């Protein structure tokens, strides 16, 4: 068969002979086959497509969902918000009231502020010292006449305020030139210890639920004692749980029981009656102290009935003042601690922040005199008053230093 003639191009031009003769004819390239997938694409496809071994769950129509709850009407939402705002305002008002009770003592309870403590405590301790000098023995011979047992009882009763040694050993540590001062110093220490243990150290010692004299009967005093003891016990329990909150509880309780003007509370009846009741309680404290057989060892016999009456009146006034001072201090937001020899350093140092030496030693503490430094403390006539901030047990303030008589055998006779 003859070869078929080659068809001409569409534009009527034939391919040039030179092109056919000089170059071989190039074959048209066939389309490339798709490249085999790489490992990466295989892994990707494995993630995207289920494996043959994967179980394919049959398709089901999606479960019908519950229709969304209908939104509350805007009017009800606004009412709820208004109610929430009202409740928040009520809570804020309560918080402001509590904050007022605790922190705004500068306005309504300023008399118990820490800045007032030195003046308040000085008045109490100075009065005790003067009362002791006026009614106590003025000669050491009065104590020398005591039996050995009585001397031992006297020293033991002053635990925390006197070095616990036998009487003769204690006296041997003190210069003979000041022996005549020892009786009234022991008496001062005894009175101050009584005030601390029964008034300053017991914030609820005079508390009662029936301060009105018309509402009291023969059993009222016994009931008051039970109440005071139980409140004091609660204070001890709460202090172990959380001292900060226990202090708030005690502060508010004392303030509520002693509201005497309308800047402090809305009703002043109970607080006014409580103030009068403290006077009655002070007389009871004075009577119990004067009946103490240990105290009577340190007291002179009265020369006349009027002197005995003045002794009682002076003690009553002193205890009433101490109770009023305790009320002021316990209403303050600073926690008061009273440190005796149990907490104070047993040896004296002129730079001590908590104690100062008796004037009988005649030393210049401010000038740095070290004559009796590191000497044994023998008698503490006035305890140290320490202030502790409500939320801190570390930083302390010294409201008043303790007053001590130190071992000193020098001749201290005034020149």
C-alpha positions as CSV (number, residue, x, y, z in Angstrom):
1,X,0.0,0.0,0.0
2,X,1.1,3.5,-0.7
3,X,1.9,5.7,2.1
4,X,-0.8,8.3,2.8
5,X,0.1,11.9,1.9
6,X,0.9,14.2,4.8
7,X,-1.7,16.7,5.5
8,X,-0.8,20.4,5.3
9,X,-0.9,22.8,8.3
10,X,-4.0,24.9,8.9
11,X,-2.2,28.0,7.8
12,X,-1.2,26.3,4.5
13,X,2.6,26.3,5.2
14,X,4.6,23.2,4.8
15,X,7.4,22.4,7.2
16,X,10.9,23.4,5.9
17,X,13.1,20.6,4.5
18,X,16.1,21.9,6.4
19,X,14.4,21.4,9.7
20,X,13.7,17.8,8.8
21,X,17.1,17.1,7.5
22,X,19.2,18.8,10.2
23,X,17.4,17.6,13.4
24,X,15.6,14.3,14.1
25,X,12.0,14.6,14.8
26,X,11.2,14.9,18.6
27,X,8.6,12.6,19.9
28,X,5.7,14.1,21.9
29,X,6.2,13.4,25.6
30,X,3.6,11.4,27.3
31,X,2.0,12.8,30.5
32,X,3.8,11.8,33.7
33,X,2.4,9.2,35.9
34,X,1.5,10.4,39.5
35,X,4.5,9.9,41.9
36,X,4.2,7.3,44.5
37,X,3.2,8.8,47.9
38,X,6.0,9.5,50.4
39,X,6.1,8.2,53.9
40,X,4.9,11.6,55.2
41,X,1.9,11.7,52.9
42,X,1.1,8.1,53.9
43,X,1.2,9.0,57.6
44,X,-1.0,12.0,56.9
45,X,-3.4,10.0,54.9
46,X,-3.5,7.5,57.7
47,X,-4.6,10.1,60.1
48,X,-7.2,11.5,57.8
49,X,-8.7,8.3,56.6
50,X,-9.8,5.4,58.7
51,X,-7.8,2.2,58.6
52,X,-9.3,-0.8,57.1
53,X,-9.2,-2.4,60.5
54,X,-11.1,0.5,62.1
55,X,-14.6,-0.2,63.0
56,X,-17.0,2.1,61.2
57,X,-20.0,2.9,63.2
58,X,-23.2,2.8,61.3
59,X,-24.6,6.3,60.7
60,X,-27.6,7.3,62.7
61,X,-29.5,10.5,62.7
62,X,-28.2,12.9,65.5
63,X,-30.3,12.8,68.7
64,X,-32.8,15.5,69.2
65,X,-31.4,18.1,71.6
66,X,-33.6,19.7,74.2
67,X,-34.6,23.2,73.1
68,X,-32.6,25.9,74.9
69,X,-34.3,27.4,77.9
70,X,-36.2,30.5,77.3
71,X,-34.4,33.6,78.6
72,X,-35.9,35.4,81.5
73,X,-37.6,38.5,80.8
74,X,-35.5,41.6,81.1
75,X,-37.7,42.9,83.8
76,X,-37.1,39.9,86.1
77,X,-33.4,40.1,85.5
78,X,-33.3,43.7,86.6
79,X,-35.2,42.9,89.7
80,X,-32.8,40.1,90.7
81,X,-29.8,42.4,90.1
82,X,-31.4,45.1,92.2
83,X,-32.0,42.6,95.0
84,X,-28.3,41.5,94.8
85,X,-27.2,45.1,95.0
86,X,-29.4,45.7,98.0
87,X,-28.0,42.6,99.8
88,X,-24.4,43.7,99.1
89,X,-25.1,47.1,100.5
90,X,-26.5,45.6,103.6
91,X,-23.4,43.4,104.0
92,X,-21.1,46.4,103.5
93,X,-23.0,48.3,106.1
94,X,-22.4,45.5,108.6
95,X,-18.7,45.4,107.7
96,X,-18.5,49.2,108.2
97,X,-20.1,48.8,111.6
98,X,-17.6,46.1,112.7
99,X,-14.7,48.2,111.3
100,X,-16.0,51.2,113.3
101,X,-16.2,49.1,116.5
102,X,-12.6,47.8,116.1
103,X,-10.6,50.6,114.4
104,X,-12.3,53.9,115.1
105,X,-11.4,54.0,118.7
106,X,-9.8,57.4,118.2
107,X,-13.3,58.8,117.8
108,X,-15.4,56.9,120.4
109,X,-13.0,54.8,122.4
110,X,-10.0,57.1,122.4
111,X,-9.3,56.7,126.2
112,X,-8.0,53.2,125.7
113,X,-5.6,54.0,122.9
114,X,-2.0,52.7,123.3
115,X,-0.7,56.2,123.5
116,X,-2.6,56.5,126.8
117,X,-1.2,53.4,128.4
118,X,1.9,54.9,130.1
119,X,-0.3,57.6,131.8
120,X,-3.0,55.1,132.8
121,X,-0.7,52.5,134.2
122,X,1.5,55.0,136.0
123,X,-1.6,56.2,137.8
124,X,-2.5,52.7,139.0
125,X,1.0,51.7,140.1
126,X,1.8,55.0,141.7
127,X,-1.4,54.8,143.7
128,X,-0.5,51.2,144.8
129,X,3.0,52.4,145.9
130,X,1.6,55.3,147.9
131,X,-1.1,53.2,149.6
132,X,1.6,50.6,150.6
133,X,3.9,53.3,152.1
134,X,1.0,54.7,154.0
135,X,-0.4,51.5,155.4
136,X,2.5,49.0,155.3
137,X,5.3,48.3,157.8
138,X,8.1,50.8,157.8
139,X,10.7,48.6,159.6
140,X,12.3,45.4,158.5
141,X,12.0,44.1,162.1
142,X,8.3,43.6,161.5
143,X,9.1,40.9,158.9
144,X,11.9,39.5,161.0
145,X,9.3,38.6,163.7
146,X,7.4,36.4,161.2
147,X,7.8,32.6,161.6
148,X,9.7,30.6,159.1
149,X,6.5,29.2,157.7
150,X,5.0,32.7,157.3
151,X,8.1,33.9,155.5
152,X,7.9,30.9,153.2
153,X,4.2,31.6,152.5
154,X,5.0,35.2,151.8
155,X,7.7,34.5,149.3
156,X,5.6,31.8,147.6
157,X,2.6,34.1,147.2
158,X,4.8,36.6,145.3
159,X,5.8,34.1,142.6
160,X,6.5,36.1,139.5
161,X,7.3,39.2,141.5
162,X,10.0,38.0,143.8
163,X,13.0,35.7,143.5
164,X,11.9,32.3,144.8
165,X,14.5,31.8,147.6
166,X,14.1,31.6,151.3
167,X,13.5,34.9,153.0
168,X,17.0,35.2,154.6
169,X,18.8,34.4,151.4
170,X,16.7,36.9,149.5
171,X,17.4,39.6,152.1
172,X,21.1,38.9,151.9
173,X,21.2,40.0,148.2
174,X,19.9,43.5,149.1
175,X,22.1,46.2,150.5
176,X,21.5,46.7,154.3
177,X,21.1,50.4,153.6
178,X,17.8,49.8,151.9
179,X,16.4,47.0,154.1
180,X,13.9,49.4,155.6
181,X,12.3,49.7,152.1
182,X,11.8,46.0,151.7
183,X,8.4,45.7,153.6
184,X,6.6,48.3,151.6
185,X,8.1,47.1,148.3
186,X,6.9,43.6,149.0
187,X,3.5,45.0,149.9
188,X,3.4,47.1,146.6
189,X,4.3,44.0,144.6
190,X,1.6,42.0,146.4
191,X,-1.1,44.7,145.7
192,X,0.0,45.0,142.0
193,X,-0.1,41.3,141.5
194,X,-3.6,41.2,142.9
195,X,-4.7,43.9,140.5
196,X,-3.1,42.1,137.6
197,X,-4.6,38.7,138.4
198,X,-8.1,40.0,139.2
199,X,-8.7,43.1,137.1
200,X,-6.0,43.9,134.5
201,X,-5.5,40.2,133.6
202,X,-9.2,39.3,133.7
203,X,-11.1,41.4,131.2
204,X,-14.4,39.8,132.3
205,X,-13.8,39.9,136.0
206,X,-16.6,42.3,136.7
207,X,-19.1,41.1,134.0
208,X,-22.7,40.4,134.9
209,X,-25.9,40.0,133.0
210,X,-27.8,41.8,135.7
211,X,-26.1,45.1,136.6
212,X,-29.3,46.7,137.7
213,X,-29.4,46.6,141.5
214,X,-33.1,46.2,141.5
215,X,-32.7,43.0,139.5
216,X,-30.1,41.4,141.8
217,X,-30.7,38.9,144.6
218,X,-28.5,37.0,147.0
219,X,-27.3,34.6,144.4
220,X,-26.3,37.3,142.0
221,X,-22.7,37.5,143.2
222,X,-22.2,33.8,142.8
223,X,-23.7,33.8,139.4
224,X,-21.4,36.7,138.4
225,X,-18.4,34.7,139.5
226,X,-19.5,31.7,137.4
227,X,-20.1,34.0,134.4
228,X,-16.7,35.7,134.7
229,X,-14.9,32.4,135.0
230,X,-16.7,30.9,132.0
231,X,-16.0,34.0,129.8
232,X,-12.4,33.9,130.9
233,X,-12.2,30.2,130.0
234,X,-13.8,30.9,126.6
235,X,-11.2,33.7,126.0
236,X,-8.4,31.2,126.7
237,X,-9.9,28.6,124.3
238,X,-10.5,31.1,121.5
239,X,-6.9,32.5,122.0
240,X,-5.6,29.0,121.2
241,X,-7.8,28.7,118.1
242,X,-6.9,32.1,116.6
243,X,-5.5,35.0,118.8
244,X,-6.4,37.7,116.3
245,X,-10.1,36.8,116.0
246,X,-10.3,36.0,119.8
247,X,-9.0,39.5,120.4
248,X,-11.7,41.0,118.1
249,X,-14.4,38.9,120.0
250,X,-13.1,40.2,123.3
251,X,-12.9,43.8,122.2
252,X,-16.4,43.9,120.8
253,X,-17.8,42.1,123.9
254,X,-16.2,44.7,126.2
255,X,-17.4,47.6,124.1
256,X,-21.0,46.3,123.9
257,X,-21.1,45.9,127.7
258,X,-19.8,49.4,128.3
259,X,-21.6,51.8,126.0
260,X,-22.2,55.0,127.9
261,X,-22.8,57.5,125.1
262,X,-24.7,57.5,121.8
263,X,-21.5,57.8,119.8
264,X,-20.6,54.3,121.0
265,X,-24.0,52.6,120.6
266,X,-27.7,53.1,120.3
267,X,-28.6,52.1,123.9
268,X,-26.7,53.3,126.9
269,X,-28.8,51.7,129.7
270,X,-26.8,48.5,130.1
271,X,-23.4,50.3,129.9
272,X,-24.4,52.9,132.4
273,X,-25.6,50.2,134.8
274,X,-22.4,48.3,134.2
275,X,-20.3,51.3,135.2
276,X,-22.1,51.5,138.5
277,X,-21.7,47.7,138.9
278,X,-17.9,48.1,138.6
279,X,-17.9,50.2,141.7
280,X,-19.7,47.5,143.6
281,X,-17.3,44.9,142.3
282,X,-14.3,47.0,143.2
283,X,-15.5,47.1,146.9
284,X,-15.8,43.3,146.8
285,X,-12.3,43.0,145.5
286,X,-11.0,45.4,148.2
287,X,-12.7,43.4,150.9
288,X,-11.3,40.1,149.7
289,X,-7.8,41.5,149.6
290,X,-7.9,43.0,153.1
291,X,-9.1,39.7,154.4
292,X,-6.1,37.9,152.9
293,X,-3.9,36.5,155.7
294,X,-0.7,37.0,153.7
295,X,-1.5,40.7,153.1
296,X,-2.1,41.3,156.7
297,X,1.4,40.1,157.5
298,X,2.6,43.2,155.5
299,X,0.1,45.7,157.0
300,X,0.4,47.8,160.1
301,X,-2.3,47.7,162.6
302,X,-4.6,50.7,162.2
303,X,-4.3,53.3,165.0
304,X,-8.0,54.1,164.9
305,X,-11.2,53.2,163.1
306,X,-10.9,56.2,160.8
307,X,-7.5,54.9,159.6
308,X,-9.0,51.5,158.9
309,X,-11.8,53.2,157.0
310,X,-9.4,55.3,154.9
311,X,-7.4,52.2,154.1
312,X,-10.6,50.5,152.8
313,X,-11.7,53.6,150.9
314,X,-8.3,54.1,149.3
315,X,-8.2,50.5,148.1
316,X,-11.7,50.7,146.7
317,X,-10.9,53.9,144.8
318,X,-7.7,52.3,143.5
319,X,-9.5,49.1,142.3
320,X,-12.3,51.2,140.7
321,X,-9.8,53.2,138.8
322,X,-8.0,50.0,137.7
323,X,-11.3,48.5,136.5
324,X,-12.1,51.6,134.5
325,X,-8.6,51.6,133.0
326,X,-8.9,47.9,132.1
327,X,-12.2,48.7,130.4
328,X,-10.6,51.4,128.3
329,X,-7.6,49.2,127.4
330,X,-9.6,46.1,126.6
331,X,-11.8,48.2,124.2
332,X,-8.7,49.2,122.2
333,X,-7.5,47.3,119.2
334,X,-4.1,46.7,120.6
335,X,-3.6,43.5,122.7
336,X,-2.2,44.1,126.1
337,X,0.2,41.7,127.8
338,X,1.5,42.0,131.3
339,X,5.0,40.5,131.9
340,X,6.3,39.5,135.3
341,X,9.5,37.7,136.2
342,X,8.2,34.6,134.4
343,X,8.7,36.4,131.1
344,X,11.3,39.1,131.9
345,X,15.1,38.5,131.9
346,X,16.3,37.2,135.3
347,X,19.3,39.6,135.2
348,X,19.3,43.3,134.9
349,X,20.9,45.4,132.1
350,X,20.8,49.1,131.8
351,X,19.8,49.0,128.2
352,X,16.9,46.6,128.8
353,X,13.8,47.6,126.8
354,X,11.4,46.1,129.3
355,X,12.7,46.9,132.9
356,X,14.2,49.8,134.7
357,X,16.0,49.8,138.1
358,X,14.5,51.2,141.3
359,X,15.6,54.8,142.2
360,X,17.2,53.3,145.3
361,X,20.1,52.1,143.2
362,X,20.9,55.6,142.2
363,X,22.3,54.8,138.7
364,X,22.2,56.7,135.5
365,X,20.5,54.3,133.0
366,X,20.3,56.9,130.2
367,X,24.0,57.7,130.6
368,X,24.8,54.0,130.1
369,X,26.0,53.3,133.7
370,X,26.8,49.6,134.0
371,X,27.4,49.3,137.8
372,X,24.7,46.7,138.4
373,X,24.5,45.1,134.9
374,X,24.1,41.3,134.9
375,X,23.0,41.4,138.6
376,X,20.2,39.2,139.7
377,X,16.7,40.7,139.8
378,X,15.3,40.3,143.4
379,X,11.9,42.0,143.5
380,X,9.6,43.2,140.8
381,X,7.3,45.9,142.2
382,X,5.6,46.9,138.9
383,X,5.2,44.5,135.9
384,X,6.0,45.5,132.4
385,X,3.1,46.5,130.1
386,X,3.5,45.2,126.5
387,X,1.3,46.1,123.5
388,X,0.9,43.6,120.7
389,X,-0.7,44.7,117.4
390,X,-3.9,42.8,116.7
391,X,-2.7,40.8,113.7
392,X,0.9,40.4,114.6
393,X,2.7,38.4,117.4
394,X,6.1,39.7,116.6
395,X,6.3,43.5,116.7
396,X,5.6,44.7,120.2
397,X,5.4,48.0,121.9
398,X,6.5,48.7,125.5
399,X,3.8,50.7,127.2
400,X,5.6,50.9,130.5
401,X,8.8,49.3,131.8
402,X,8.8,47.0,134.8
403,X,10.3,48.4,138.0
404,X,12.9,46.1,139.7
405,X,15.1,45.9,142.7
406,X,18.4,44.3,141.8
407,X,21.0,42.4,143.8
408,X,23.3,45.3,145.0
409,X,25.4,45.2,148.2
410,X,26.7,48.7,147.9
411,X,26.0,51.3,150.6
412,X,23.0,53.1,149.1
413,X,22.4,55.4,152.0
414,X,21.3,58.8,150.5
415,X,24.0,61.5,151.0
